[in-house]
Amino acid sequence: MPKTGDLRLPDPSRWKALAFISLAQLMVVLDATIVNIALPHAQPALGISDANKQWVITAYALAFGGLLLFGGRIADLWGRKRTFVVGLIGFALASALGGAAQNQGMLFGSRALQGVFGALLAPAALSLLAVMFTDTRERAKAFGIYGAIAGGGGAVGLILGGFLTQALNWRWTFFVNIPFAVLAAAGAYFVIREPAGSRNRSSLDIPGVVLSALGLVSLVYGFTRAESAGWSDGLTIGSFVASAVLLLAFVVTEARTGAPLLPLRVLLDRNRGGVYLSLGMAVIAMFGLFLFLTYYLQIVKGYSPIRTGFAFLPMIAGMITGSTQIGARLMTRVPARALMGPGFLVAAVGMLLLTRLEVGSSYTGVVLPAQLLLGLGMGTAFMPAMSLATHGVEPRDSGVASAMVNTSQQVGGAIGTALLNTVAASAATAYATSHAALGAADPEVLKLQSMVHGFTAAIWWAVGILVLASAIAVTFVNAGRPMASTTARTSGPGGAEGAEGTEDEVRIPVVAH
């Protein structure tokens, strides 16, 4: 075992490791959207009813969102590299099962298994970056790349899903994960060298695992059911009540146990709490946007699946630019809140442009500039958010801190899809009813106008949510401390830590730098 002093030397294979970690992250993120385009083709092939089709999406979301904290702690206890590789292999096998599905039960089961193994590998991937990249400037570059992939992966999924579904068939939206996973697992096994002394040797908090999993599953299920059954549905309300009780019991348990699944010091830190909350709010807005723009381009404008996917390219370009050229360059010079706050506001301006959508709107006049602003803003904000979420955490807690990033995104996605879809549906129905009463001439035109009116009504909500995310970031995140001050804090108690510093933040560079 290397001495502690050896850990100060940077891992020579860290940049190769980043490539394989990024590949795995891309696979997990694009899998959240790639199946959406394939679903209309898989549904008749497997005889899935309209009432049950939501389970293709929901089964993945429930397993992934419910088990993320467990996966993060497993990475801390069992080792991040080992958890990462096992998660990748399991994800590949689950994807093979989904591609070979002969009935709806096999497909739903494979999606749930994908969620289980995704919950292992996603937090392990982010926590590996946290412990391997400790130099401030290198960390900025690494998280810039990771943030761009995390932000733009969903749009890549739409492009790839459209191409595979149209050129081959829907089963390839599952099979495509296998080469991704095998390549990433092989690369990780031979390249990644996890820093010694960063593993958590405490026991697993079983009550915490059960309470957090059931609480998060109830929360995600409540929002997904609200989308189809309504907010006043008895089971919807019951899911929210059960979630509140279970998560409250979880917090009480974590405060009392000696080896908690989620140490409250990770969650209650002002910076990290602000990151988790603002990131979750931003994802609420973004998930609704993906859904509305996909429907707008395909149903209203008549785009093919492939053309729809490529129509999202400007957003990907904006995210990559914002993350690697703006966020990564400025993160070491200004406080994270000075990137996250304006970033979310720029995204809100892009979202504001989309409130002008009409049936006859041109892609280049409205959708293109809106996507560029959204991409730039979200890329700039995501990059420091990803880095700050694990910054200052003891190495033994980096897995569970990383899991909280994914949890905020997953729960935010479920909330965004349900909330904004419900707003859009209500507004569209009201518009159709009022204009039909006025004697609309063409029912088909009225149907499209109602749909677009519903989209714009929901997008107004998304604008407000992004403004709120910006306000949270400016208020709570990185209060007055640039990320560049990391090096100053290693000098000891008399360094530049400031009154708001914590013992954890001083400790991490000594162990893993």
N, C-alpha and C positions, 0 to 999 in steps of 0.2 A: 504493500500500500504506500502511495507517495506521501511524503511529509506535507504538513500544512503549507510550508514555504513554497513547495513546488506548485501549489495551486495558484500562486500569484502569476505564474507564466500562462499566457493565453494558449488555449488549445489550438494546435496547428491545423487541425482538421475542421475547425468550427464553421468555415465558409462552405465546405462541402456538406457538412451536416445541415446547414441552413437550406441548401437546395433540396435535400430529401424531406426535411420537415415542412418546407413550403409546398412540396408536391402533395404530401399527405393532407395538409390544410386545404389545399385547392380541391382535393377529392371530396372532403367532408362538406365544404361550403357549397360546391356546385351541386352536390347530391340533394341539397334542400330545394333546388329549383329545376334540376334536369328532369325529374319525374313528372313535374307539372305539365310539360308539353307532351310527354308520352301517355299521360293518363287517358285522354280521349280515345286513344288507339288500344290501350290495354283493357279498358272497360268492356267493350263488346267482345273482345277476344276471350276473356275469362268469365264473361257473364256476370259482371259486377253491377249491382243495382245502383241507381242514383242515390239512394239512401245510404249505401255502404261505401261509395267511392271515396268519401272523405277519409276513410280509415287508411288509405294508401299514404296520405300525408300525416294523419293524426298518430298512427302507430309509431312512426319514426320520431315525431315530435315528443310524444309521451315518454318513450324509452330514453331518448337522448336528454331531454330536459330534466327528467326525474332522476337520472343516475349520474349526472355530471359531477356533483359534489363527491359522490362515492368514487367515481373514476379519478378525480383529482387527488383524493387522499390515498387511493391505491397506488398512484404514481409516486407519492411521497414515501409510502411504506415499502413498496415492492421494488422500487427503482424506476426512474422515468424511461430509460431506454427499453427495459424489458416490457413495461406496460405499453409503450408506444408500438413495439414490434408485434406483441400479441394482439393489440387493437387492430393493427393493419391486416394481419392474417385473418382475424375473425371477420373483419369488414369485407374482405375479398370473398370469403366463403359465403357470407350472408348475401352478397351481391350475386354470386353464382346461383344461389337458391332462388333469388328473385327473378333472374333472367330465365330460369328453367321452370318457373311456376306454371302449374297446370290448372289451378283453380284459385279463387280469391283467398282462401285460407292460407295457401302457400305464399301468396304475394304479401298478405298482411303480416304473416309471421316473419318473412324475410326482412320486411321494413322495420319491424320491431327489433330484430337482431342487429340490423345495421345501426339502429339507434343505440343499442347496448354497447357495441364495440366502438362506435363513434364517441360515446361518453368516456371510454378509456383513452382513446388516442388523442382527442382534441386538447384536453388539459395537459396531457403529457408533452405534447408538441410545444405548447407555449411555455411551459415551465422549463423545458430543455433550453430554449432560447434564453430564458431568464438567468439560468445558472452558467451558460456557456459564454454569453456575451456580457462582460462586466465593464469593459472600457466604455466610457460615455459616448464617444464618437462612433465606435463600432456598433454599440448597442442601437444608436440612432439609425444607422444604415440598415441593420438587421431587422429592426422592428418596422422600418419604412417599407421594406420588401414584404414582410409578413402582413402588415396593415393593408397594403395594396391588394394582396391576395384575399385577405379576409373580407375586404369591402367589395371587390370586384368579382369574386368567385361566383356569386349568384347570377350575375349577368353572363359569365362564361358558361354557366350551366344552361341558360336559355339558348345560347348559340349552339352548344354541343348537342343539347337535347333536340333542337329543331333539325340539325343536320342528320343525326343518327336515326331519328324517327322517320324523316322524309326519305333518306337515302337507303336505309336498311330496314329496321323495324323497331318497335318499342323495346324489345328485349335487350337491345344493345345499350340502352341507357343504364342498364344494370351491369352488363358484361364489361363495359368500358372501365368500370372501377377496378377490375382484376389486375390489368397491367400497371395501373397507377399504384395499387397497394403492394404488389409484388416488388416493383422497382424501389419504392420507398422503404419497404421492410428490409430488403437486401442491402440497400445503401446504408440504412440506419444501423444495421447489425455490424457491418464492417467498418463504418466511419465514425459513428458517435462514440465519444468517450466521456461518460458522465463524471463530473468532478467528484472526487472522493470526499467523504465526510458530509455530504449534503442530503443524505437519506434520513428520514424520520423513523426512529426505531421503536416508537410507542405502539401500543396495541390499537386495534381498530374499534372505533366507537359504534357498536352495533345498533343501540337505540337511536343514535343520531342518523345512521344510514337509513333505517326504516322510516323514521319521522320525516326526514328531508325528502326521501324519494316519494313517499305517499303524499306529502304536502305539495311538492312541485307538480306531481302527476295530476292531483286534484285541481291545481290552479290552471295548468295548461288545458286540461280536459274541460274545465268550466268555460274558458274562452272559446275553445273550438266548438263546444256544444252550443254556446250562445249564437254562434254564426249561423247554425242550421235550425236550431229550435227556438231561439229568441231569448232575451234577457230575463223574461218573467217565467220561463220554464222551471218547473220544480226541481229537476235534476241539475239544471244550471246553477240555481241558487244554492242547492245543497252542496254542490262541488266547491263553490266559493266559501261557504261556511266551514266545510270540512277542511279546506286548505288553510283558512285562517287559524283554526284550532290546532291543526297539526304543526304548522310553522311556528306558532307561539310556543307550543310544547317543545319544539326543536330548540328554539332560542333558550328556553329555561334549562333544558337538558345540557346544552353546550356551555352554559354559564357555570354549571355545577360539576361537570365531569372533569377528571384530571387529564384525559387525552381526547379532546373534542375532535369531531369530524371537521368542523369549521371553527377554528379558534376565533372568538369574537374580536380579538385584536386585529385580525385581518379585515374584518368587515367594518369595524367602527373607526378605522383610521380615516381622517377627514378627506385626504386625497383619494384613497381607493374607493371610499363610499361615494364620493362625487363622480368618479369615473364610472363605477358600476351603474349608477342611477342615470347619468347623462347618456351613456352608451345605450342603455336599455330604451330610453326615450327616443333616441335617434333611430334605432332599429324599428321601433313601432312605426315611425313615419316611412322608412325606406321599404319595409315589407309590403305595406299597402300600395306604394308606388309601383313596385315590380308587378303586382297583380293587376292594377288598373291599366298601366301602360300596355301590358301584354294583351289584355282584352281589347283595349282601344285600337291597337295596331292591327290585330287579327280580325276582329269582328266589325269594327267601324270602318277602318281603312282597307280591310281586305288583304293584309299582308300574309304571306306564307309563313310557316314555322321558322324556316331558315332566315327569311328576310327579317322577321321579327327579332330573331336573335342578333343579327348583325346591326339592327337598329339601336341596340343597346351599347354598341362599341364606343360611342363618344363618352358615355358614363365611365366605362372601364378606363379609357384614356385619361379622363379627368382624375379618376381615383389614383391611378399610377403616378400622374404628374403631381398631384397634391401631396401624396404620401412620400414619394422619393425625392422630389425636387423642392418642395416647400417645407413639409413637416420635418424630414430628416435633416435638412440644412439648418433649420432654425431652432430645432429642439434643444440644442446645446447652448443657445444664446439667449433665449427668452423663456419665461415661465410657460408651462404646458397650457395653462388657462388662456394665455395669449394666442395660442394656436387653436385650441378646442372651441373657445367661445366664438371668435370670428368665423371659424370653419363651419360650425353649425348654422351660423347666421347666413353665410354665403349659400349653404345648402337650402336654407329657408327661402332665400330669394329665388333660387332655381325652382323650388316647389311652387312659389308664388306665380311664376310664369305659367305653370301648368293649370292654374285656375282659369286661364283664358281659353282653355281647350273648347273647341266646338266641333261639330260633325265635319265641317269643311276645313278645319285648320290644317296648315301645311306642316310637314315634318320639319323642314329647315327653318320655318318661321317661329315655331313654338317649341317643339319637342327637342330639337337639337341644342339650342342654347340653354334650355332648362337642364338637360342632361349634363352638359359641360359644367355648369355651375354646381349642380348636385355632386358630380364626381369630384371636382376640385375641393369643394367644401368638406365633404365627408372624408376624402383621402387625407386632407390636412388635419382633420380632427381625430380620425381613427388612429393615426400613427402614434402621436404622443399618448393617447388613451391606452393603447395596447401595452406600451412600454411602462407607463406609470402604474398600471394595474398590478404589476409584479415588482415594481421598484421599491426597495426598502424592506421587502419581505424576507424573513429568515429563509435560507435555502430549504429547510425542512418543511416549510409551509408553502413553497412556490407552486406546488401542484394544485392545492386547494384554492390558492389565490387565482391561478389561471382558470380553474374550473368556474369561478365566480364570473369571470369575463364571459365565458361561453354561456353560462346560465342566464346572465342578463340579456344576452343576445337572443337566446332561444325563447325565453319567456316574453321578451319584447316582440319577437316575431309572431308568437301566438296571439298576443294582445292586439298587435297591429292588424293582423289579418282579420280577426273577429270584429274588432271595434270599427275599423274603417269600412269593412264590407257591410256591416250593419247600417252605418251612416249612409253609405252609397245606395243601398237597397231601399231604405226609407225615403230618401230624397227622390230617387228615380220613380218610385211608386206615386208619391205625392205629385210630381211633375206630370206624369202620364194621366193621372186621374183628373187634375185640373184642366189640362189642355184638351183631353177627350171631351170634357163637359163643354168646352168652348167650340167644339166641332172641328177637330183637326182633320185635315183633308186626307192625308196618307198615313195609315196605321204603321207601316214599316218605317217611315221617316220619323214618326213620333216615338217609336220604340228606340231608335238610335239616339234621338235627342234626349230622351229620358235617361238612357244609360250614361251618356256623356254628362248630363246635368248631375247625376248621382256621383260620378267620378269627381267632378269639380267641387261638389259639396264636401266630399270626404277629404279631398286634397287641402281645402281650407283648414280642416282639423290638423292635417299633417304639418302645415305651415306653423300653426300655433304650437304644436308639440316640439318642433325643431327650435323655435324661439325659446321655449321652456328649457330644452336641453342646453342651449347656449347659456341661459341665465344660471342654471345649476353648475355648469362648468366654471363660469366666471366666479361664482360665489364660493364654491367648495374646493375646487381642484387646485393643488399646488400653490397655495396662498403665498405669493411673494418669493418662491424659491425656484430658480431655473434648474433644469436637469443638470446643467454643467457644474453645479455646486457639489455633485457627487464626490469629485476628487477632493474637494476641500473638507468634506466630512470625514474622510479617512484619517485626518490628522489627529483625531482624538477629541476629548471633551471640549477643548478650547477652540475647536475649528469653527467653521462657518455654518454650523447646523442651525442655530437660531432657536428661539424659544419653542417653536412648534415641532422640533425634531423629536424622534423617538429613538429608543435604544435599538430597535430593530434596524433602523435606517443606518446607524453607525456600524452595525455588526456585519452586514452582508459583504461589503468590499473586503473586509479582513479575511473572511473565510474563502470567498470565491474569486477575488480579483486577480 
